[in-house]
């Protein structure tokens, strides 16, 4: 589904290396590595009642990805959290917010892909928007993309990098087919993920998801597996064929942008009853309960926060 513009985001302040600037003001150098070659890593965070859900798990993945790309410098975790807090406070944000956190290799002394041209440290970008989960809670439709996910020997999905052209190409196919998103397979034909989310199937009451050979180690994915174990639902990770998706009792997707969302149809084939299944609905409820009670508190309610124009702004 196409996201609409939220007027509350008209005058956002974006944080670029600690500088808070209006969203329409240029803030990234054309020599930055993200512009030059997508040489950056990122995380999506969600704010619930002043708390960021799974914040340290996301920062673990960000730092691990930066290390895998041999970034010479990575900002201290406490400094990253402080810049997130400053950004939220400056925008008077407290709930229903999505944060795009990007760490690039930084500005180069001249154009080129060589990391030795980066001599001034990384660039940290904090973009916070008023944004509810992006999918309809009633469910979505998928098509299978012809674009395959890379295997680890081509580009390891454990690096949560900013080169998203594969996902963009798959999303174009979904748009042209009138679907919400595209299911993506690995080079052998097993299910990897969608262009934006991890995928789960329910078969004979067991919740199954792909092995992370060709999909990221999703944070929400890990939460769902833990919820299954906590509540006594059989679950596992293994290779899943497209046939297993078609015949599944239930299918759902997970991710920070969309939380948990049922899949009602894949390639024109109805999944299960064509509606959200009972296990999916229970997991959605448990997930909502978890996000309502856990997370790292980073901001207080707006009425308790400093007014615009304070030292945070």
N, C-alpha and C positions, 0 to 999 in steps of 0.2 A: 504494500500500500504506500502511496505517496505521502510523505510527511508535509504538513502545512507549516507556514511560518508563524511563530509565536511572537506577538508584538512585544512581549516582555523582554525579548532578546534584541530589540531594535538598537539599544545603546549599551550593549555589553562592554565591559572592560576585560580585555585579554591580557594575560600575564606572559611577557616574553623576557626571560632572564631577569625577572624581578621588576620589570617596568610594566606598569598597568596603563594600557592605552586603549582608546576606542576601537571597536571592531573594524571600523572603516579606515583606520590609520595604518599606513604601511609599517610593518614591524620586523619583517624577515628579510635578510640580505639575499640578493640573487646569488651570492657566493656560499650560502648555507648548504650544508650537505644534503638536507632534505629536499631542497630545490634542485641541486645538481644531480642527484641520483637516487632519491628515496632512501638515503643512508641515515636511517633513524629507527627508533623503536617507540612503541606507544602502548598505552593502556586506556581502557574505558572504565570509569568509576561511576558509581551511582550513590547519590546523597539521599538518605532517608532521615527526616527529622533531625538534621544536624550531624548525622553519623554517616561515615562512608563505609559501606558494606565490603568486607574482605579487603580492607585497604592494604594491610601488610602482605597478603598473598599476591595482590596486584603488583606491589612494589618489588617483591621477590622476583616476579617474572620480568619486570622492567629491567632490574639490575642484572639478572641472569642473561637476558637478551643482549644488553649492552656489553657485558663481558664477553659473550660469544662473538660479538662483532669487533672485539678488541678496541673498544673505546679507551682512549688514553686516560680520560677522567670521567667519573660518575659522581654527581652531586651527593652529599650525605643525605641519608633518608630523612633526617630531621629537617634539613633545609627544603627538601621537596614538599614535605607535609606543611611547612610554614608558608610556602608560596601558594599551595592549594588553599590554605586557610585565608591568606590575604586576598586571594581572588574571590572567594565566596563572600567574604565580609564586604569587600568593595562593591560587589553586585547585590548585596543584601539578600543572599540566597540561603535557604534553609531546608527545603524539601522539594521533591519532584525535579531533581537536577541531575543532568548527565555531565560528566567531566571527561574531556579528552586530554590526556596527559601525553605529551610527546617529548622525547629526548633525542636530539640530533647530534651527530658527531661535531657539529659546530661550523663556524665560518672558515672557508678556505682562503689562502693568500692569493690563489689564482684558480681559474676553472680547471677541473680535472678530477678523476676518480681516486687518485692516490691519497690514502689517509695521511701520508706525511705532509700533505698540503694543509692539514688542519693543525694550527699552531696556537689557537686562542681558547681552547676549551669548548665544552658542549653548549648547546642551546636548549634551554628548558622552556616549553610552552604549556601553559595551563589555560585551557578553553572550557569554561563552564557555561552551560545553557539550561534554561528552563525546558525540560523535555521529558514527557512521560514515556513509558515503554512504547516502542515504535510499532508493535504489532497489535492487531485486534485480539482481545482476549477470547473471542469466539473461535478463532483459528485461522490458519493460512493455507494457501495452496502452493505446491512446489512443482517445478519441472526439473528433469535431469539435464544438466548442462553437458555439452560436448567438451568443455574445458576441464582438463584433469588437474588434480593437485600434484605438486612435485613430491617425489619421494625424498627421504632424508639425504640421499647421496647427491641430490641436485640442489635442494634448498631446504634445510631442516625446519619443519614447522615449529619446533621448540624455540626458534628465534621469532619473537613477536615483532616483526619488522614492518616498515611502512611501505614496502613495495607491494601494492594491492592490485596490480593490473589483472592478475588471474581472477580475483573476486569481481572486479569491475566488468570484465568480459562476460563472466557468468551472469552477473546481474543484468547486463544488457539483454542476454538471451531470455531471462525471466520476464523482463519488461515487455519484450516483443511478443512473448507467448501469453501475456496477460496474467502471469503468475506473480505471487508475492516475492518469492526468492527462488534460487536455483540449488538443487541438490548436486553436489560435486563428488565424483568418484576419484579413487587413486589410479595410478597407471595400470593396475591389474584389474580394475573394474569393481573393486570393493568400495563401499560407502566411506567417504572421508568426512565431509561436513557440508553445510550449505555455504553460500558465498559470504555469510556473516555469522553463522551460529553452529554450535555442535548439535548432533542429531542423536536421538534415542528412539528405539523401538520397544514395544511391549509384545512379547510372544509367550503364550501360555502362562501369563501372570508374572513373567520375569522381565525386568528392565535391562536392556542391553544397549551399549554404545560402542562406537568404533574404537579400535586401538589407535593411539596417537602416533601412527606412522606418517600420516599425511594430513593431520589436523592439529591445531594448537592444543596445548594442555589447558583447556578452558577452566576458568575459575568457577563459573556457575556450574559447569559440568561436574567438577569435583564436589561441589556442595550437594548436587542432586544425588550423586552416588552415596555420599555420607548420609543424606536423609533416608535413602532406601535402607541402608544398613541399620540406622537408628530405629526405624519403624518396622523392621522385620520383613521388608520386601526383597525378594531375591534379585540380585543385580550382577552385572558382569561387563567386561570389556572383551570384545573379540571382533574378528573380521565379519562384516555383514554384507551380503550381496543385495543387489537391487530387488531380487525376488523376495527376500526376507522383509524388505520394506513394503512391497506391494501386499503381502499376505499378513502383515502385522495386525494385531488387535488394536494397537494404538501407536501413534508416532508423535513425538513432540521435539521441539528445538529449545536450546538454552543459550543464553548470552546476557551480558550486562545491559546492552541496549534494549533487549526485548524481554528479559527475565525468562519465564517459561511460557511457551505458546504451543497449543495443539496444532498438529498438521492434519487437515481434513482430506486432502487429496494430493496425489503425486502422479504426474503425467496423465491426468484425467481419470485416474483410478481412485475410487473412494477407499479411504482407509477405515477399516472397521465399520462402525455404524455411520461414519460420515460426520460424527460429532466428537467433541472432547470426551475421552474415555475416563472411567472411574479412577484409574491409577494416576493418570495425568492430572485430574482435578484435585486429588488428594495431595500430590506433590506440589501443585500450585499453592494450595492452602498452607501447607507446611512451610513453603518458601516465603510466603507473605508474613507468616508468624515470625520466621527467623529474621527477616529484614526489619521487622518492627521492633525487635528486642536486642539486636546485636549490631556491632560495628564500632568504629573508632570515632568518638565525638570530636569534631573539628571546629564547629561554629555553634553559637547560641541562637535562639530565636531572634528575628530581625529587631523586635522591639527592645531587646537587651543589647543589641550590637551597637557599635559606634555609628553615628550618623554619617551620611555621605560628606566627603570633604575632610574627614579625619585623617590621621597619619597613615591609616591602612589604605586610603584611596590614592 
